[in-house]
Amino acid sequence: MTTNSTPGLFERPTILPDTDSQSRLARLVGMDEKIRRLSNVLSVLINPAGLQKWQEQNHAHATGLLDAVLNRPPLVVLSGDVGSGKTELAETIGDMVARQEDIDITLLPLSLSSRGQGRVGEMTQLVSAAFEHAFQEANKFKSSMGARARGGVILLVDEADALAQSREADQMHHEDRAGVNAFIRGIDRLANSHLPAVVLMCTNRLNALDPAIRRRAADILAFERPNEIQRLEVLRQCLNETGFSNDDLLALVEVTGEQAKRPYGYTYSDLTQRLLPAIVLDAYPHGPIKASRAIELAMTIIPTPPFNDLVARKD
């Protein structure tokens, strides 16, 4: 369910749980460990009472056990290659958290237009306004110390390096530095207020993020391209009922992986948004999908090149 918000700051704010987000999350393949880890981190940051209850039930005498967990800033960074699934997970994981904690969570995806038009002070004002809105939303759900959260907020920042790049860069404009400072102040304000809110950042360029922001991250999850097992599962889910044998699927897995002249394989989005549609549309409307033809098509598609963080930093 979408919700109205400050115009221009957010792209499609959503109230979770939501059936669309649930089905999108269920379609993510090969990410069970990342889903579990991220869900647990967000659940604890938004609703620490759940962790406190767990501690009482399992380690009642370890009174200092939770301090290291609960005293972290409410920030998680998802970092990895283009098309590795981090944004899709970031946009949908709140549904699992909402269902697990039995609360409503407001997802606020920050619009890239928050960079503004380059006018003095504009980016700082927009970033500050986004955090202020998240703060006010989360403040509605704040409970007394130790009580269960009544709701939560996830402020999602995709392509985070566009807003929070390192202030150590020589070519960085004063306005950009001020925007990063506003970003850090926003994170610290949420942390110091102990609100049920989390900032979730996605980036292809972890090294480009400001060190002060990386230091504040409660967790940094690294995303890679799908391996053979993960590619097989993606392809099997879609092609298993179309007459493909296991050998056919394995052949398709092989051609979508690393090659002698191409030291990188398909990304998740290459598989789901390029290869599978190409296979379907090649057969439509004349007849059924043929495995041999699907393999031929896979050999003609050039996967998305890896994002070179070091080159990007030099640029």
TORMI-501870 format. One record per residue (C-alpha): residue number from 1; residue in three letters; x, z, y. Coordinates in Angstrom, 3 decimals. Layout:
N
{drenmi NUM; ALA; {X; Z; Y}}
...
***
This chain:
315
{drenmi 1; MET; {0.000; 0.000; 0.000}}
{drenmi 2; THR; {1.431; -1.007; 3.351}}
{drenmi 3; THR; {1.255; 1.174; 6.426}}
{drenmi 4; ASN; {1.446; 0.521; 10.152}}
{drenmi 5; SER; {4.620; 1.577; 11.922}}
{drenmi 6; THR; {6.565; 1.085; 15.107}}
{drenmi 7; PRO; {6.395; -2.700; 15.698}}
{drenmi 8; GLY; {9.649; -4.547; 15.032}}
{drenmi 9; LEU; {11.553; -1.636; 13.544}}
{drenmi 10; PHE; {10.475; -1.959; 9.929}}
{drenmi 11; GLU; {9.625; -4.761; 7.518}}
{drenmi 12; ARG; {6.518; -4.016; 5.447}}
{drenmi 13; PRO; {6.449; -0.215; 5.338}}
{drenmi 14; THR; {4.848; 0.892; 2.069}}
{drenmi 15; ILE; {3.219; 4.016; 0.689}}
{drenmi 16; LEU; {4.408; 4.728; -2.863}}
{drenmi 17; PRO; {3.419; 4.918; -5.709}}
{drenmi 18; ASP; {2.361; 1.287; -5.623}}
{drenmi 19; THR; {1.475; -0.957; -8.582}}
{drenmi 20; ASP; {3.485; -3.908; -7.259}}
{drenmi 21; SER; {6.632; -1.796; -6.869}}
{drenmi 22; GLN; {6.080; -0.302; -10.326}}
{drenmi 23; SER; {5.891; -3.736; -11.985}}
{drenmi 24; ARG; {8.933; -5.022; -10.056}}
{drenmi 25; LEU; {10.956; -2.001; -11.132}}
{drenmi 26; ALA; {9.897; -2.495; -14.760}}
{drenmi 27; ARG; {11.239; -6.064; -14.680}}
{drenmi 28; LEU; {14.773; -4.939; -13.811}}
{drenmi 29; VAL; {16.915; -5.415; -16.927}}
{drenmi 30; GLY; {20.148; -3.684; -17.886}}
{drenmi 31; MET; {19.863; -1.041; -15.155}}
{drenmi 32; ASP; {18.477; 1.911; -17.116}}
{drenmi 33; GLU; {21.425; 4.160; -16.288}}
{drenmi 34; LYS; {21.419; 3.225; -12.585}}
{drenmi 35; ILE; {17.637; 3.693; -12.402}}
{drenmi 36; ARG; {17.895; 7.130; -14.020}}
{drenmi 37; ARG; {20.802; 8.206; -11.831}}
{drenmi 38; LEU; {19.296; 6.963; -8.566}}
{drenmi 39; SER; {15.872; 8.381; -9.371}}
{drenmi 40; ASN; {17.384; 11.811; -10.044}}
{drenmi 41; VAL; {19.479; 11.779; -6.872}}
{drenmi 42; LEU; {16.544; 10.774; -4.667}}
{drenmi 43; SER; {14.164; 13.198; -6.374}}
{drenmi 44; VAL; {16.488; 16.134; -5.720}}
{drenmi 45; LEU; {17.193; 15.159; -2.106}}
{drenmi 46; ILE; {13.485; 14.741; -1.342}}
{drenmi 47; ASN; {12.136; 17.611; -3.442}}
{drenmi 48; PRO; {14.888; 20.202; -4.096}}
{drenmi 49; ALA; {12.278; 22.634; -5.414}}
{drenmi 50; GLY; {12.205; 20.607; -8.621}}
{drenmi 51; LEU; {15.930; 21.193; -9.200}}
{drenmi 52; GLN; {15.563; 24.878; -8.381}}
{drenmi 53; LYS; {12.820; 25.173; -11.011}}
{drenmi 54; TRP; {15.088; 23.420; -13.533}}
{drenmi 55; GLN; {17.894; 25.858; -12.745}}
{drenmi 56; GLU; {15.619; 28.866; -13.241}}
{drenmi 57; GLN; {14.511; 27.543; -16.610}}
{drenmi 58; ASN; {17.928; 26.527; -17.918}}
{drenmi 59; HIS; {20.673; 28.397; -16.027}}
{drenmi 60; ALA; {18.971; 31.318; -14.354}}
{drenmi 61; HIS; {22.166; 33.372; -13.958}}
{drenmi 62; ALA; {24.243; 30.560; -12.419}}
{drenmi 63; THR; {23.143; 31.390; -8.895}}
{drenmi 64; GLY; {25.726; 29.194; -7.145}}
{drenmi 65; LEU; {25.222; 26.193; -9.395}}
{drenmi 66; LEU; {22.976; 24.233; -7.074}}
{drenmi 67; ASP; {24.873; 24.652; -3.809}}
{drenmi 68; ALA; {27.086; 21.609; -4.359}}
{drenmi 69; VAL; {24.020; 19.508; -5.189}}
{drenmi 70; LEU; {21.657; 20.647; -2.459}}
{drenmi 71; ASN; {24.113; 20.792; 0.449}}
{drenmi 72; ARG; {24.822; 17.064; 0.483}}
{drenmi 73; PRO; {23.664; 14.739; 3.282}}
{drenmi 74; PRO; {20.533; 12.731; 2.394}}
{drenmi 75; LEU; {22.368; 9.414; 2.051}}
{drenmi 76; VAL; {22.865; 7.114; -0.958}}
{drenmi 77; VAL; {24.772; 3.810; -0.852}}
{drenmi 78; LEU; {24.191; 0.912; -3.241}}
{drenmi 79; SER; {27.166; -1.427; -3.198}}
{drenmi 80; GLY; {27.871; -4.628; -5.067}}
{drenmi 81; ASP; {27.959; -8.368; -5.345}}
{drenmi 82; VAL; {25.294; -10.716; -4.011}}
{drenmi 83; GLY; {22.368; -11.043; -6.413}}
{drenmi 84; SER; {23.303; -7.970; -8.458}}
{drenmi 85; GLY; {19.870; -6.352; -8.093}}
{drenmi 86; LYS; {20.708; -3.547; -5.674}}
{drenmi 87; THR; {18.124; -4.515; -3.044}}
{drenmi 88; GLU; {15.353; -4.968; -5.609}}
{drenmi 89; LEU; {16.137; -1.544; -7.046}}
{drenmi 90; ALA; {16.305; 0.023; -3.593}}
{drenmi 91; GLU; {12.899; -1.408; -2.676}}
{drenmi 92; THR; {11.199; -0.184; -5.855}}
{drenmi 93; ILE; {12.911; 3.031; -7.013}}
{drenmi 94; GLY; {10.740; 5.110; -4.681}}
{drenmi 95; ASP; {7.774; 4.341; -6.913}}
{drenmi 96; MET; {9.432; 6.134; -9.844}}
{drenmi 97; VAL; {10.369; 9.077; -7.629}}
{drenmi 98; ALA; {6.824; 9.323; -6.266}}
{drenmi 99; ARG; {5.343; 9.352; -9.767}}
{drenmi 100; GLN; {7.927; 11.771; -11.148}}
{drenmi 101; GLU; {7.471; 14.268; -8.311}}
{drenmi 102; ASP; {3.721; 13.600; -7.951}}
{drenmi 103; ILE; {3.934; 12.987; -4.208}}
{drenmi 104; ASP; {3.444; 10.086; -1.815}}
{drenmi 105; ILE; {6.622; 8.516; -0.455}}
{drenmi 106; THR; {6.751; 6.354; 2.651}}
{drenmi 107; LEU; {9.240; 3.498; 2.308}}
{drenmi 108; LEU; {10.573; 2.319; 5.671}}
{drenmi 109; PRO; {12.715; -0.845; 5.281}}
{drenmi 110; LEU; {14.694; -1.164; 8.503}}
{drenmi 111; SER; {14.460; -4.637; 9.992}}
{drenmi 112; LEU; {17.699; -6.535; 10.579}}
{drenmi 113; SER; {16.317; -7.346; 14.013}}
{drenmi 114; SER; {17.349; -3.771; 14.844}}
{drenmi 115; ARG; {20.735; -5.256; 15.752}}
{drenmi 116; GLY; {18.934; -6.471; 18.834}}
{drenmi 117; GLN; {19.990; -9.249; 21.179}}
{drenmi 118; GLY; {23.333; -7.767; 22.191}}
{drenmi 119; ARG; {22.066; -6.192; 25.408}}
{drenmi 120; VAL; {23.874; -3.013; 26.414}}
{drenmi 121; GLY; {22.375; 0.011; 24.697}}
{drenmi 122; GLU; {19.775; -1.983; 22.766}}
{drenmi 123; MET; {21.127; -1.485; 19.249}}
{drenmi 124; THR; {21.681; 2.222; 19.846}}
{drenmi 125; GLN; {18.104; 2.586; 21.116}}
{drenmi 126; LEU; {16.644; 0.727; 18.135}}
{drenmi 127; VAL; {18.670; 2.670; 15.552}}
{drenmi 128; SER; {17.757; 5.924; 17.273}}
{drenmi 129; ALA; {14.087; 4.901; 17.329}}
{drenmi 130; ALA; {14.147; 4.101; 13.605}}
{drenmi 131; PHE; {15.622; 7.497; 12.735}}
{drenmi 132; GLU; {13.217; 9.229; 15.120}}
{drenmi 133; HIS; {10.275; 7.596; 13.352}}
{drenmi 134; ALA; {11.659; 8.563; 9.932}}
{drenmi 135; PHE; {12.203; 12.112; 11.205}}
{drenmi 136; GLN; {8.647; 12.425; 12.500}}
{drenmi 137; GLU; {7.181; 11.020; 9.273}}
{drenmi 138; ALA; {9.266; 13.352; 7.102}}
{drenmi 139; ASN; {8.465; 16.341; 9.308}}
{drenmi 140; LYS; {4.798; 15.942; 8.343}}
{drenmi 141; PHE; {5.753; 16.691; 4.735}}
{drenmi 142; LYS; {8.141; 19.572; 5.343}}
{drenmi 143; SER; {7.365; 22.685; 3.301}}
{drenmi 144; SER; {8.558; 26.240; 3.615}}
{drenmi 145; MET; {12.004; 27.001; 2.176}}
{drenmi 146; GLY; {11.946; 26.739; -1.619}}
{drenmi 147; ALA; {8.439; 25.260; -1.730}}
{drenmi 148; ARG; {7.610; 21.947; -3.335}}
{drenmi 149; ALA; {7.695; 18.917; -1.023}}
{drenmi 150; ARG; {4.282; 17.565; 0.023}}
{drenmi 151; GLY; {5.619; 14.022; 0.444}}
{drenmi 152; GLY; {8.778; 12.149; 1.318}}
{drenmi 153; VAL; {10.382; 9.314; 3.287}}
{drenmi 154; ILE; {12.962; 6.713; 2.268}}
{drenmi 155; LEU; {14.625; 4.876; 5.155}}
{drenmi 156; LEU; {15.988; 1.695; 3.570}}
{drenmi 157; VAL; {18.831; -0.142; 5.300}}
{drenmi 158; ASP; {19.665; -3.473; 3.654}}
{drenmi 159; GLU; {22.856; -5.326; 4.636}}
{drenmi 160; ALA; {23.958; -1.974; 6.025}}
{drenmi 161; ASP; {27.372; -3.242; 7.101}}
{drenmi 162; ALA; {25.582; -5.221; 9.833}}
{drenmi 163; LEU; {24.609; -1.931; 11.486}}
{drenmi 164; ALA; {27.161; 0.570; 10.287}}
{drenmi 165; GLN; {30.469; -1.281; 10.171}}
{drenmi 166; SER; {33.687; 0.635; 10.583}}
{drenmi 167; ARG; {34.527; 1.769; 14.099}}
{drenmi 168; GLU; {38.191; 1.300; 13.145}}
{drenmi 169; ALA; {37.855; -2.492; 13.484}}
{drenmi 170; ASP; {39.918; -3.706; 16.444}}
{drenmi 171; GLN; {37.371; -6.360; 17.427}}
{drenmi 172; MET; {34.416; -3.986; 17.388}}
{drenmi 173; HIS; {32.356; -4.031; 20.571}}
{drenmi 174; HIS; {31.588; -0.774; 22.385}}
{drenmi 175; GLU; {27.863; -1.324; 21.794}}
{drenmi 176; ASP; {28.436; -1.608; 18.049}}
{drenmi 177; ARG; {30.441; 1.628; 18.073}}
{drenmi 178; ALA; {27.612; 3.363; 19.902}}
{drenmi 179; GLY; {25.152; 2.059; 17.301}}
{drenmi 180; VAL; {27.247; 3.486; 14.460}}
{drenmi 181; ASN; {27.435; 6.800; 16.274}}
{drenmi 182; ALA; {23.630; 6.787; 16.526}}
{drenmi 183; PHE; {23.442; 6.060; 12.816}}
{drenmi 184; ILE; {25.659; 9.041; 11.974}}
{drenmi 185; ARG; {23.690; 11.309; 14.306}}
{drenmi 186; GLY; {20.481; 10.233; 12.555}}
{drenmi 187; ILE; {21.828; 11.067; 9.105}}
{drenmi 188; ASP; {23.125; 14.438; 10.302}}
{drenmi 189; ARG; {19.834; 15.290; 11.987}}
{drenmi 190; LEU; {17.887; 14.655; 8.781}}
{drenmi 191; ALA; {20.416; 16.741; 6.837}}
{drenmi 192; ASN; {20.396; 19.680; 9.252}}
{drenmi 193; SER; {16.597; 19.730; 9.408}}
{drenmi 194; HIS; {16.273; 19.873; 5.595}}
{drenmi 195; LEU; {13.482; 17.333; 5.631}}
{drenmi 196; PRO; {12.165; 15.469; 2.556}}
{drenmi 197; ALA; {13.858; 12.232; 3.612}}
{drenmi 198; VAL; {16.652; 10.023; 2.315}}
{drenmi 199; VAL; {18.590; 7.132; 3.837}}
{drenmi 200; LEU; {19.192; 4.434; 1.229}}
{drenmi 201; MET; {21.791; 1.820; 2.225}}
{drenmi 202; CYS; {22.619; -1.498; 0.507}}
{drenmi 203; THR; {25.781; -3.453; 1.220}}
{drenmi 204; ASN; {27.924; -6.267; -0.156}}
{drenmi 205; ARG; {30.856; -4.862; 1.803}}
{drenmi 206; LEU; {31.437; -1.221; 0.983}}
{drenmi 207; ASN; {34.873; -1.323; 2.620}}
{drenmi 208; ALA; {33.272; -2.498; 5.860}}
{drenmi 209; LEU; {31.122; 0.626; 6.211}}
{drenmi 210; ASP; {32.386; 3.233; 8.614}}
{drenmi 211; PRO; {34.436; 5.903; 6.757}}
{drenmi 212; ALA; {32.334; 8.681; 8.275}}
{drenmi 213; ILE; {29.234; 7.169; 6.703}}
{drenmi 214; ARG; {30.891; 6.707; 3.312}}
{drenmi 215; ARG; {32.044; 10.345; 3.390}}
{drenmi 216; ARG; {28.473; 11.488; 3.943}}
{drenmi 217; ALA; {27.077; 9.634; 0.930}}
{drenmi 218; ALA; {25.630; 11.925; -1.728}}
{drenmi 219; ASP; {26.267; 9.083; -4.180}}
{drenmi 220; ILE; {27.627; 5.533; -4.172}}
{drenmi 221; LEU; {26.335; 3.281; -6.949}}
{drenmi 222; ALA; {28.351; 0.146; -7.740}}
{drenmi 223; PHE; {26.500; -2.962; -8.955}}
{drenmi 224; GLU; {28.098; -5.761; -10.957}}
{drenmi 225; ARG; {26.989; -9.108; -12.361}}
{drenmi 226; PRO; {25.099; -8.886; -15.660}}
{drenmi 227; ASN; {27.269; -8.820; -18.795}}
{drenmi 228; GLU; {26.468; -10.698; -22.014}}
{drenmi 229; ILE; {24.029; -8.075; -23.282}}
{drenmi 230; GLN; {22.197; -7.921; -19.967}}
{drenmi 231; ARG; {21.987; -11.714; -19.628}}
{drenmi 232; LEU; {20.652; -11.934; -23.167}}
{drenmi 233; GLU; {17.918; -9.402; -22.396}}
{drenmi 234; VAL; {16.856; -11.230; -19.210}}
{drenmi 235; LEU; {16.684; -14.568; -21.017}}
{drenmi 236; ARG; {15.032; -13.139; -24.111}}
{drenmi 237; GLN; {12.234; -11.558; -22.118}}
{drenmi 238; CYS; {11.281; -14.925; -20.647}}
{drenmi 239; LEU; {12.204; -17.411; -23.381}}
{drenmi 240; ASN; {11.654; -15.564; -26.648}}
{drenmi 241; GLU; {8.099; -16.920; -27.021}}
{drenmi 242; THR; {8.983; -20.510; -26.110}}
{drenmi 243; GLY; {10.611; -21.478; -29.409}}
{drenmi 244; PHE; {14.186; -20.449; -28.582}}
{drenmi 245; SER; {16.100; -19.177; -31.599}}
{drenmi 246; ASN; {18.589; -16.327; -31.301}}
{drenmi 247; ASP; {21.412; -18.891; -31.523}}
{drenmi 248; ASP; {19.824; -20.844; -28.659}}
{drenmi 249; LEU; {19.691; -17.712; -26.501}}
{drenmi 250; LEU; {23.286; -16.828; -27.341}}
{drenmi 251; ALA; {24.395; -20.342; -26.384}}
{drenmi 252; LEU; {22.597; -19.957; -23.066}}
{drenmi 253; VAL; {24.245; -16.574; -22.559}}
{drenmi 254; GLU; {27.647; -18.156; -23.123}}
{drenmi 255; VAL; {27.216; -20.947; -20.577}}
{drenmi 256; THR; {25.914; -18.536; -17.947}}
{drenmi 257; GLY; {28.994; -16.325; -18.245}}
{drenmi 258; GLU; {32.571; -16.704; -17.052}}
{drenmi 259; GLN; {34.208; -20.077; -17.708}}
{drenmi 260; ALA; {37.779; -21.369; -17.754}}
{drenmi 261; LYS; {37.330; -23.097; -14.381}}
{drenmi 262; ARG; {34.927; -20.493; -13.002}}
{drenmi 263; PRO; {36.009; -16.863; -13.369}}
{drenmi 264; TYR; {32.531; -15.483; -12.670}}
{drenmi 265; GLY; {29.129; -15.785; -14.294}}
{drenmi 266; TYR; {25.539; -15.869; -13.133}}
{drenmi 267; THR; {24.079; -13.083; -11.014}}
{drenmi 268; TYR; {20.687; -11.586; -11.840}}
{drenmi 269; SER; {19.106; -13.681; -9.099}}
{drenmi 270; ASP; {20.852; -16.812; -10.391}}
{drenmi 271; LEU; {19.130; -16.237; -13.727}}
{drenmi 272; THR; {15.676; -15.309; -12.473}}
{drenmi 273; GLN; {15.379; -17.340; -9.269}}
{drenmi 274; ARG; {17.360; -20.464; -10.121}}
{drenmi 275; LEU; {17.936; -21.048; -13.844}}
{drenmi 276; LEU; {14.582; -20.014; -15.301}}
{drenmi 277; PRO; {12.519; -21.882; -12.653}}
{drenmi 278; ALA; {14.757; -24.944; -13.172}}
{drenmi 279; ILE; {14.094; -24.838; -16.932}}
{drenmi 280; VAL; {10.330; -24.615; -16.425}}
{drenmi 281; LEU; {10.095; -27.281; -13.728}}
{drenmi 282; ASP; {12.312; -29.661; -15.699}}
{drenmi 283; ALA; {9.815; -29.623; -18.579}}
{drenmi 284; TYR; {6.662; -29.606; -16.447}}
{drenmi 285; PRO; {4.280; -31.438; -16.760}}
{drenmi 286; HIS; {5.365; -33.657; -19.640}}
{drenmi 287; GLY; {5.996; -31.262; -22.523}}
{drenmi 288; PRO; {7.399; -27.996; -23.816}}
{drenmi 289; ILE; {10.734; -26.456; -22.898}}
{drenmi 290; LYS; {13.627; -27.571; -25.093}}
{drenmi 291; ALA; {16.552; -25.255; -25.742}}
{drenmi 292; SER; {19.117; -28.053; -25.704}}
{drenmi 293; ARG; {17.882; -29.229; -22.318}}
{drenmi 294; ALA; {17.889; -25.668; -20.947}}
{drenmi 295; ILE; {21.553; -25.319; -21.917}}
{drenmi 296; GLU; {22.350; -28.626; -20.209}}
{drenmi 297; LEU; {20.662; -27.441; -17.029}}
{drenmi 298; ALA; {22.544; -24.133; -17.120}}
{drenmi 299; MET; {25.830; -26.043; -17.216}}
{drenmi 300; THR; {24.916; -27.962; -14.048}}
{drenmi 301; ILE; {23.978; -24.938; -11.916}}
{drenmi 302; ILE; {26.807; -23.406; -9.920}}
{drenmi 303; PRO; {26.412; -19.610; -9.778}}
{drenmi 304; THR; {26.555; -17.794; -6.476}}
{drenmi 305; PRO; {30.254; -17.203; -5.658}}
{drenmi 306; PRO; {31.370; -13.571; -5.491}}
{drenmi 307; PHE; {31.383; -11.983; -2.064}}
{drenmi 308; ASN; {34.996; -11.468; -1.010}}
{drenmi 309; ASP; {35.011; -8.166; 0.840}}
{drenmi 310; LEU; {38.652; -8.485; 1.901}}
{drenmi 311; VAL; {38.160; -11.971; 3.360}}
{drenmi 312; ALA; {35.026; -10.786; 5.157}}
{drenmi 313; ARG; {36.957; -7.945; 6.761}}
{drenmi 314; LYS; {39.608; -10.312; 8.065}}
{drenmi 315; ASP; {36.941; -12.571; 9.516}}
***
